[in-house]
Amino acid sequence: MRVAYVSADPGVPVFGSKGNSVHVQEMIRAFLKSGAEVHLFTPNSGGEPPHDLRTIAVHRLPRAPKGDLAERERSLISLNDVIAGVIAAHGPFDLLYERYSLWNFAAIEYARRHGIPAVLEVNAPLIDEQADHRGLADRDAATTVARRAFRAANVLVAVSDGVAGYLRQFPDVGGTIEVVPNGVNPERFSSHESLELGDFVVGFLGTLKPWHGLETLIAAFARVHAIEPRARLLVVGDGPERERIERDLASRGLSEASQFAGAVRPDEVPRHLMSMSVGTAPYIPSDRFYFSPLKVLEYMAAQLPVVASRIGQIEQLIEHGRTGLLCKPGDPESLASTLLTLSGDVELRRRLGAAARRHVFAHHTWDAAAARILRVAMENYATP
């Protein structure tokens, strides 16, 4: 099977260290394990591919020229014809798998025209996300692009029930909506050395953005550190909130008790996770929580006890008291109390971590996700 994997969003560095980068890499690995020949189409490689992905063919898609917001949006839409031509030049393909991007419909429509099974992976309500956090000049145009892409796909893979609900708001969705959460690669979490940072290390992995709840985490850690002075905070990741977070820690006298690892390569993540005593996902309250948190799955794979907000898909993933502990979103006192419970109970940490690892390896691997997607794609494919 020849698979065209399309990631047309210039903000996704496919061989980078972001969560979306990991998602792309792991799905490609899973397709390769299934015996597929994978061709990757992207405008942003994000650097050299990992050693095990150097055999795939990488085809560069064009990038929009710089300009003001409206001009850039128009340029991105105008690239659709070019993108279709690049894909056609390297075909034929037996399956087209695309990561939905805000301005691209060409790849999925190309597949529909040429009788190729077409899967569109949707990770977020990008129109709302763009408008809320990055700026959107032409919402109508973005909606038109989304409708075209959603209509052309045989299967729309939603990473959470929240995303599936968003897709159902579009009346002309053409294919089956299948909820397939993110996963883990067990081979990445076999054995790694710890950084030996301390007896009780509170950890966070992810991009430092407001909705990830770092403000709540710092307030909770301050309470923990006041009672357990040997406690340490390890933040793995980078982002726009870093300077504010560092100032907050400094104002509380916690700089010496904290360490920022910055953005690390995916192959370095397990070593940092093994250095944590507990992994946190302190999401803030939200009526539109649509995430499938990769950090939570990777904490579980690393055999960490997880402390996470009781919100969205996390409630389905973590069974409170068995595979992790859940707290009220945005509540530093609740988070601190739970962390203190774990700081004094090594056996509880061991038991929760072991159960979490068993659960995620049994139910949430990238290989299983890819196999399910391929099965559903073939079951729902019909020649136009």
Residue pairs with C-beta under 8 A, 6 or more apart in sequence:
1 34
1 35
1 36
1 37
1 94
1 95
2 36
2 37
2 39
2 91
2 92
2 93
2 94
2 95
3 31
3 36
3 37
3 38
3 39
3 93
3 94
3 95
3 96
3 97
4 39
4 41
4 87
4 90
4 91
4 93
4 95
4 96
4 97
4 107
4 111
5 24
5 27
5 28
5 31
5 38
5 39
5 40
5 41
5 97
5 98
6 41
6 42
6 83
6 87
6 96
6 97
6 98
6 99
6 104
6 107
7 14
7 24
7 40
7 41
7 42
7 98
7 99
7 101
8 41
8 42
8 43
8 61
8 83
8 98
8 99
8 101
8 103
8 104
8 107
9 44
9 99
9 101
9 102
9 104
10 43
10 44
10 63
10 64
11 44
12 18
12 20
12 21
12 24
12 42
12 44
12 46
12 99
12 101
13 21
13 44
13 45
13 46
13 47
14 21
14 24
14 25
14 40
14 42
14 44
14 45
14 46
15 21
15 25
15 45
15 46
15 47
15 48
15 49
15 50
15 53
16 46
16 47
17 263
17 264
17 265
17 266
18 207
18 263
19 206
19 207
19 294
19 295
20 99
20 123
21 46
21 266
22 266
22 294
23 99
23 123
23 182
23 294
24 99
25 50
25 53
25 266
26 183
26 185
26 366
27 97
27 121
27 366
27 369
27 370
28 38
28 40
28 53
28 56
29 52
29 53
29 185
29 366
30 366
30 367
30 369
30 370
30 371
31 38
31 97
31 370
32 38
32 53
32 56
33 367
33 370
34 367
34 370
34 371
34 374
36 95
38 56
38 57
39 56
39 57
39 59
39 90
39 93
40 56
40 57
40 58
40 59
41 59
41 61
41 83
41 86
41 87
41 107
42 58
42 59
42 60
42 61
43 60
43 61
43 62
43 63
44 63
45 58
45 60
49 56
49 58
50 266
50 267
57 90
59 86
59 87
59 90
61 79
61 82
61 83
61 86
62 79
62 82
62 83
62 86
64 72
64 75
64 76
64 79
65 72
65 75
66 72
67 75
69 135
69 136
69 137
70 137
70 138
73 103
73 136
73 137
73 138
73 141
73 142
74 138
76 102
76 103
76 104
77 103
77 141
77 145
79 103
79 104
79 106
80 103
80 104
80 105
80 106
81 106
83 104
83 106
83 107
84 106
84 107
84 109
84 110
87 93
87 96
87 106
87 107
87 110
88 110
91 114
92 114
92 116
93 111
93 116
94 116
94 117
95 116
95 117
95 118
95 119
95 374
95 377
96 107
96 108
96 110
96 111
96 116
96 117
96 118
96 119
97 119
97 121
97 373
98 104
98 107
98 108
98 118
98 119
98 120
98 121
98 149
98 153
99 121
99 123
100 120
100 121
100 122
100 123
100 126
100 146
100 149
101 126
102 126
102 127
102 130
102 142
102 145
102 146
103 142
103 145
104 145
104 149
105 145
105 148
105 149
105 152
108 118
108 120
108 149
108 152
108 153
109 148
109 149
109 152
110 116
111 117
111 118
111 152
112 118
112 152
112 153
112 384
113 384
115 383
115 384
117 154
117 155
117 377
117 378
117 381
118 152
118 153
118 154
118 155
118 175
119 153
119 154
119 155
119 156
119 157
119 373
119 377
120 149
120 150
120 152
120 153
120 155
120 156
120 157
120 175
121 157
121 159
122 156
122 157
122 158
122 159
122 163
122 166
122 167
123 159
123 163
123 292
124 163
124 290
124 291
125 163
125 166
125 288
125 290
126 142
126 146
127 136
127 139
127 142
127 143
127 146
128 288
130 136
130 142
131 139
136 142
146 170
147 170
147 172
150 156
150 167
150 170
150 172
150 173
150 174
151 172
151 173
151 174
152 174
153 174
153 175
154 174
154 175
154 176
154 377
154 380
154 381
154 382
155 175
155 176
155 177
155 178
155 373
155 376
155 377
155 380
156 167
156 173
156 175
156 176
156 177
156 178
157 178
157 179
157 180
157 373
158 164
158 166
158 167
158 177
158 178
158 179
158 180
159 179
159 180
159 181
159 182
159 291
159 292
160 179
160 181
160 290
160 291
160 292
160 312
160 313
161 179
161 312
161 313
161 316
162 288
162 289
162 290
162 291
162 312
162 313
163 179
163 290
163 292
164 177
164 179
166 290
167 173
167 177
168 177
175 380
176 376
176 380
178 372
178 373
178 376
180 369
180 372
180 373
181 292
181 297
181 313
181 317
181 364
181 369
182 292
182 293
182 294
182 297
182 364
182 369
183 297
183 364
183 365
183 366
183 367
183 368
183 369
184 297
184 298
184 300
184 301
184 360
184 361
184 364
184 365
184 366
185 365
185 366
185 367
186 301
186 361
186 365
188 266
188 267
188 269
188 270
188 301
189 270
189 273
189 298
189 301
189 302
189 303
189 357
192 270
192 271
192 273
192 274
193 271
193 274
194 271
194 274
194 275
195 234
195 271
195 272
195 274
195 275
196 275
197 232
197 234
197 259
197 275
198 230
198 231
198 232
199 230
199 277
200 228
200 230
200 231
200 232
200 277
200 278
200 342
200 343
201 231
201 232
201 233
201 234
201 275
201 276
201 277
201 278
202 217
202 221
202 224
202 231
202 232
202 233
202 234
202 276
202 277
202 278
202 280
202 339
203 233
203 234
203 235
203 236
203 272
203 273
203 275
203 276
203 277
203 278
203 279
203 280
203 299
203 304
204 212
204 214
204 217
204 233
204 234
204 235
204 236
204 237
204 279
204 280
204 282
204 295
205 236
205 237
205 269
205 272
205 273
205 279
205 295
205 298
205 299
206 212
206 236
206 237
206 281
206 294
206 295
207 237
207 238
207 239
208 214
208 235
208 237
208 238
208 239
208 240
208 241
208 242
208 245
209 239
209 240
209 241
210 241
210 284
211 283
211 284
211 286
212 241
212 281
212 282
212 283
212 284
213 281
213 282
213 283
213 284
213 309
213 329
213 330
214 235
214 241
214 245
214 282
215 245
215 248
216 282
216 284
216 330
216 331
216 332
216 335
217 233
217 280
217 282
217 335
218 233
218 245
218 248
218 249
218 252
218 254
219 332
219 336
220 282
220 332
220 333
220 335
220 336
220 339
221 231
221 233
221 254
221 258
221 336
221 339
222 252
222 254
223 332
223 333
223 336
223 340
224 231
224 336
224 339
224 340
224 343
225 231
225 254
225 257
227 340
228 340
228 343
231 257
231 343
232 257
232 258
232 259
233 249
233 254
233 257
233 258
233 259
234 258
234 259
234 261
234 272
234 275
234 276
235 245
235 258
235 259
235 260
235 261
236 261
236 262
236 264
236 269
236 272
236 273
237 261
237 262
237 263
238 260
238 262
238 263
242 260
246 255
246 260
249 255
249 258
261 272
264 272
269 298
270 298
270 302
273 279
273 298
273 299
273 302
273 304
274 302
276 299
276 302
276 304
277 304
277 305
277 342
277 343
277 349
278 304
278 305
278 306
278 307
278 339
278 342
278 349
279 295
279 296
279 298
279 299
279 302
279 304
279 305
279 306
279 307
280 306
280 307
280 308
280 335
280 339
281 293
281 295
281 296
281 299
281 306
281 307
281 308
281 309
281 314
282 307
282 308
282 309
282 327
282 329
282 330
282 335
283 289
283 291
283 293
283 308
283 309
283 311
283 312
283 314
283 329
284 309
284 329
284 330
285 311
285 329
285 330
286 311
286 312
286 329
289 311
289 312
289 313
290 312
291 312
291 313
292 313
293 308
293 313
293 314
293 317
296 306
296 308
296 314
296 317
296 318
296 324
297 317
297 360
297 364
299 306
299 356
300 306
300 323
300 324
300 353
300 356
300 357
300 359
300 360
301 357
301 360
301 361
302 357
303 353
303 354
303 356
303 357
304 353
304 356
305 324
305 325
305 342
305 348
305 349
305 352
305 353
305 356
306 318
306 323
306 324
306 325
306 352
306 356
307 324
307 325
307 326
307 327
307 335
307 338
307 339
307 342
308 314
308 318
308 324
308 325
308 326
308 327
309 326
309 327
309 328
309 329
309 330
310 320
310 326
310 327
310 328
310 329
311 329
314 326
315 326
317 323
317 364
318 324
318 325
318 326
318 356
319 359
320 326
322 352
322 355
323 352
323 355
323 356
323 359
324 352
324 356
325 338
325 341
325 342
325 352
327 334
327 335
327 338
328 334
341 348
342 348
342 349
